Amino acid sequence: MSFLRRLIPLTAAACLALPGLPHIAQAEAPPSRCGAAEGTVTALGPASVTNALGNAEFVGDTLYVVTRGLSPNVVGAYDVTADKVTAHYDIPTGIGAWAMAKIGTDVYIGTHISSDLYKLDTLTGRVTKVAAFDDHFIWNITASPDGKVYLGMSETGRVVEYDPATGATRDLGVASPGEQYVRSIAADADTVYAGVGAHAHLVAIDRATAAKKEILPAELATRDFVASMAMNDTHLAMGISSQGELLVLNKADPSDYRIAKAPGEKYVTSVTFLGEYVYFTGRPTGTLYRYRLGTGEVETLGVPYPEAGTPSLLAHGGKIWGIQDGAVFVYDPDTARLEYRNLISRGLRAGPEQPMNVFSDGKYVYVGGKGGMQVHDTSGGSRRIGIPGEPKSMVEVGGRVYLGVYTQALLYGHEPGTDTAGLLAKIGNRQDRPRDMAYDSRTGMIVIATQPEPGQEGGALSLYDPDTGGLDVRRPAVPDQSVYSVATGDGTAYLGTYIQEGFGLPPKTNTARLAAYDLRRHRLLWQMEPVPGATYIADVVRLRGRIYGVSDTGVFFEVDPERRKVTRTAKVGGFGGDLAVQGGRVYGVSGEAVSRGDRVYRMDLTTFTAHTLADGLAGDWFDGAKLAADPGGCGLYTLRNRDLVRIATERN
């Protein structure tokens, strides 16, 4: 497949490339190559800057949008008549917000990690935390006609009521026993409707008694999620994952329903009603559709941004409004015009996010984030490249950078020095998160480790040929587990596993494994459990015929692959993070209980002890501490808080 076949259009990419912040100046110029003492930390500015949006609500002609992944997150007030962002309101806690609902002129915002409920009084601008919960995630919230707020939670899978009049909360219990996610929610005068996963359920909950009734049509019982939901006076409309279906159901008679399919879609990411239509958006295409209630006909209306997700879809002023990363699209049914509005250029605040990963090809340092990646020039400054997803793993082969992108386990390619990235392959096979990537020079293959979609079994190992574009997906790679980390050498892939398959499933095993996989014969050679009780192997590397790895529990280990034996172990931290090989040395990043990504160390492979290069970094990563080696051989890249830093190493 040609790299240029699916380049992101520049006009669309610019909407995600933070045109208001085309360059970020460095706080401090980097030192000359290898001129600094080992352990010297040099600041390179914010690692990844974005304004990814999680949800939105209208109050009058002002669209209130909330960010996710920033510190702090903000609600931006976008006056659609004046066409500008007029105010920002800080949300002090949580790593993001996917949940919003309004009651009159008050907007309620639900955060995750920590899960707090805030009220924004749009008349006074006052933001107040009104409730706090032990659940990790508030997935979505809704308001009932009589002014109560209902919250869908995970991983508890429960529904909670909040009464603004009294400040009291009431637990309505687990929506569907055994399920961890309430992903969508709606409420009318008598009933709360909860959309559940990772095994799909639709549950009607009596608001007065909390009695529950399953009303999902039986033919959808094998699906993953009721993932999005909207309601009018008579009907519910829901997006069903992961076969891209729209369910429209009569509230008075749940046996009266229709299921519509948008060809080529896996997810219906958002839905809303306007007149006789249900409008909805799909992924992977990013298309906007509408469904006619009377006939069941589905029409394709356009693609606001190729492949992008739409977390919220709203009807206002006779038009349809959808939010995406840093932007709003508007569809006018009267004219069939589809307009895309960049909110950054209209004043929406961007800020440093929690990055997903870091990688260096020697000239540039790439930091993956929400809706794109930040590219830092080692001579100074950075720019943003828009990608409809989250780059979670990277590798360089033949002068091109390859990116594993969540969701949908996509493979993108980027030519260093350009401002675009192009879609190369879709792994499919119900895979979701590209956990790690490595290149094997013996076979010429890029090896991609992925975790399956929520509710699915069987993590995969995918082999991509950069010369031909051929893709070979092997699932499962390791029985009853997914692959978290990978290293390669001489035609063999060494796999560090994760006991979790798709999220929402209980693990079948209790200890992570190290496995060897023959890339030419496509078979598992052997597997072992190198660290008792480890949930996952955070990273693995190969050096001088030995395999080195580190567990999530902070145990660094050495394995002789010929004897298939663990030869040495050492405790290097409270949590294990990435490893990097540079100049014949192994480096790592570890964390303590209060701060993941706290310390960068060099492992002495003679004494098998860790020597600290830099400490107290408190790297604010999303999903584990990351580390990248400069191929030039004299520096490492990681985070200090949310800033990218370079840590000097010695040339061997």
C-alpha positions, 0 to 999 in steps of 0.5 A, spaced: 500 500 500 502 506 498 504 511 503 501 517 499 494 513 498 491 515 505 494 522 507 490 526 511 488 532 507 492 538 509 486 543 510 483 538 515 489 536 518 490 543 520 484 543 524 487 538 529 494 541 528 493 547 533 494 552 528 494 557 533 500 554 536 504 552 530 511 552 534 512 552 541 519 555 543 524 551 548 525 554 555 532 552 554 537 550 548 539 543 548 547 542 549 552 540 544 552 532 543 554 528 548 557 535 551 553 534 558 555 530 564 551 524 565 544 525 568 544 532 566 536 534 565 535 539 559 528 542 559 525 542 552 518 545 553 511 542 553 511 535 551 504 535 547 499 540 547 492 539 545 485 541 546 481 534 545 474 535 547 470 530 551 463 533 551 458 539 550 452 542 551 448 548 549 445 554 553 442 559 549 446 560 543 453 558 547 456 551 546 460 549 552 465 544 551 469 541 556 476 538 554 480 531 556 487 530 558 489 537 560 491 540 567 487 543 569 481 541 564 477 547 562 470 548 559 470 553 553 464 557 552 463 558 544 458 563 542 456 561 536 453 567 533 459 571 535 463 565 532 468 566 538 470 563 544 468 568 550 470 565 556 474 559 560 472 555 566 477 551 570 475 544 572 480 543 578 480 535 578 480 529 574 484 527 568 479 529 563 471 529 562 467 525 558 460 527 561 456 533 561 448 535 562 444 541 563 439 543 567 436 550 565 442 555 565 447 550 569 451 545 566 454 539 570 460 536 568 463 529 570 470 527 570 474 521 571 480 519 575 478 522 580 470 522 579 467 528 581 461 532 579 461 539 578 456 545 576 458 551 572 453 556 573 453 560 566 450 566 569 455 567 574 461 563 571 462 560 578 464 553 578 462 548 584 464 541 586 457 538 588 459 531 589 465 526 589 465 518 587 470 512 588 468 510 581 474 511 577 470 513 571 464 517 570 462 515 563 456 519 561 451 523 565 444 526 563 438 530 566 431 528 567 425 533 566 424 534 573 431 536 574 435 530 577 442 528 574 443 521 573 451 518 572 453 512 569 459 509 572 465 504 571 468 500 573 463 499 578 457 499 572 452 502 577 448 508 576 447 514 581 442 519 582 444 526 584 439 531 586 441 539 585 436 541 590 438 537 596 445 535 594 444 528 596 446 522 592 442 515 591 445 509 588 441 505 584 445 499 583 449 495 578 445 496 572 447 489 569 450 484 574 457 482 572 458 488 567 463 494 568 461 499 564 455 504 563 457 508 557 450 511 555 444 514 559 438 517 558 432 519 563 425 521 562 419 522 568 419 515 570 425 511 567 433 511 567 435 508 561 442 505 561 447 502 556 452 497 558 458 493 556 463 490 555 457 485 553 451 489 551 445 490 555 440 496 555 437 496 562 430 500 564 431 502 571 425 505 575 427 512 578 422 511 584 424 503 586 430 502 582 427 496 579 431 494 573 428 490 566 433 488 560 430 491 554 435 490 549 433 486 543 435 479 543 438 479 536 443 484 539 445 480 545 452 478 542 454 485 541 459 489 546 456 496 548 450 500 548 455 506 547 451 512 545 444 514 546 439 520 545 432 520 547 425 524 544 418 523 547 417 517 544 423 513 542 430 511 544 436 511 539 442 508 541 449 506 537 451 499 538 458 497 538 462 493 535 458 492 528 456 499 527 449 499 528 443 504 530 438 501 534 431 505 534 426 503 540 419 505 542 419 507 549 412 505 550 413 498 547 420 496 547 418 490 542 417 495 537 424 497 534 428 497 528 436 496 527 439 500 521 447 499 519 451 504 516 456 499 511 463 499 513 462 502 520 464 499 527 462 504 532 456 509 532 459 514 536 454 519 537 446 520 536 441 526 536 434 527 534 432 533 530 425 533 527 423 526 524 430 524 523 436 521 528 442 523 526 448 519 528 456 519 526 460 513 525 467 510 525 472 508 522 470 513 517 468 519 521 461 520 516 455 523 519 448 520 517 441 521 518 435 515 519 428 517 517 424 515 523 418 513 519 421 509 513 428 507 516 432 509 511 439 511 512 442 517 508 450 519 508 450 526 509 458 527 509 465 527 512 466 532 517 473 530 518 476 523 515 476 517 520 475 522 526 471 520 532 465 525 534 464 524 542 457 529 542 452 530 537 447 536 538 441 539 535 440 547 536 437 552 532 435 547 527 442 545 525 446 539 527 452 540 531 458 535 533 464 536 537 471 533 535 478 534 537 479 542 538 473 543 533 466 543 531 462 541 525 455 544 523 450 541 518 444 545 516 439 540 513 435 546 509 442 547 505 445 540 506 451 544 508 457 541 512 461 546 515 468 545 520 470 550 525 476 550 528 475 552 535 483 554 537 483 559 531 476 562 535 480 562 542 479 555 545 485 554 550 490 549 549 494 546 554 499 540 555 496 533 556 498 527 559 502 524 553 501 517 550 508 515 548 515 518 546 520 516 540 526 519 537 529 518 530 535 522 532 533 529 529 526 529 531 522 527 538 515 524 537 510 525 543 503 521 541 497 524 544 490 525 543 488 527 536 495 527 534 503 527 535 507 533 537 514 533 533 520 536 537 526 538 533 532 537 537 535 544 534 529 547 538 521 548 537 515 543 536 509 543 531 503 539 532 501 533 526 493 531 526 492 524 527 484 522 528 486 517 534 492 516 539 499 514 537 501 509 542 507 506 539 512 508 534 518 505 530 523 508 525 524 503 519 528 506 512 527 513 514 520 513 515 516 513 522 511 508 523 505 509 528 500 504 532 494 508 533 488 507 538 482 506 537 481 500 531 489 498 531 491 502 525 498 503 522 500 510 520 506 512 516 510 519 517 515 522 513 520 526 518 520 533 516 513 533 513 506 535 516 502 529 515 501 522 517 498 517 512 494 511 514 497 504 511 493 499 514 488 496 519 489 491 523 482 489 524 481 482 528 477 486 533 484 489 536 484 496 539 490 498 542 497 498 539 501 497 545 508 496 542 512 495 536 519 493 534 522 492 527 526 485 526 531 486 520 532 478 519 525 478 516 524 485 514 517 485 518 515 491 523 512 487 529 506 490 532 503 488 539 495 489 540 490 488 546 483 487 543 477 491 544 473 491 550 469 485 551 473 481 546 478 475 547 485 474 544 490 479 543 494 479 536 501 479 534 501 483 527 507 483 522 507 488 517 512 488 511 514 496 509 516 494 502 510 491 500 504 493 505 503 486 506 499 485 513 499 478 517 495 478 523 496 472 528 490 472 533 491 470 539 499 470 540 499 468 547 493 464 549 489 467 554 493 474 554 494 480 550 501 482 548 504 488 552 511 489 550 515 486 544 523 486 542 526 482 536 532 479 534 534 474 528 527 472 526 524 471 533 519 476 537 520 476 545 513 478 547 511 481 554 504 479 556 498 482 560 493 478 563 488 482 561 485 481 554 479 486 552 477 490 558 471 488 561 473 481 561 475 478 568 482 475 567 483 468 565 490 467 568 494 471 574 501 472 572 504 475 566 508 471 561 515 472 557 514 468 550 518 467 544 515 467 537 518 465 531 516 470 526 518 465 520 514 459 522 509 463 525 508 459 531 509 460 539 516 457 541 516 457 549 513 461 554 514 462 562 512 466 568 519 471 569 516 475 575 511 471 580 504 475 581 506 480 575 500 483 571 504 485 565 511 485 563 512 493 562 517 492 557 522 487 554 529 489 550 534 484 547 542 485 548 548 480 547 543 474 546 540 476 553 532 478 554 531 483 559 525 486 562 521 489 567 514 488 570 509 492 572 511 491 580 518 494 578 522 487 578 527 487 573 529 480 570 534 477 565 533 471 561 537 466 557 533 464 551 537 458 550 536 455 556 529 458 557 531 460 564 531 467 568 538 468 571 537 474 575 532 479 578 533 486 581 527 490 584 528 497 581 522 501 583 515 501 585 512 500 578 516 498 572 516 503 565 519 503 559 526 500 557 531 503 552 538 500 549 543 505 548 551 504 547 550 497 549 547 499 556 540 498 558 536 504 561 529 504 564 524 509 567 521 507 574 516 510 579 514 509 586 507 509 589 506 516 589 508 518 582 509 513 576 515 515 572 519 518 578 526 515 576 531 514 570 536 509 571 542 505 568 542 498 569 549 495 571 549 488 567 555 486 571 553 487 578 545 487 576 544 494 580 540 500 578 544 507 578 540 513 578 541 518 572 535 523 574 530 522 580 524 526 582 521 527 575 514 525 577 512 524 569 505 525 568 504 520 563 497 517 560 498 509 562 505 508 564 512 511 564 515 512 557 522 512 555 526 513 548 533 513 547 536 518 542 539 514 536 545 518 536 547 515 543 548 520 548 541 522 551 534 519 553 527 522 553 522 522 558 517 527 562 518 531 568 511 533 570 508 534 563 514 537 560 519 533 555 526 533 558 533 530 555 537 526 560 544 526 558 548 519 557 555 517 556 557 515 549 560 508 550 
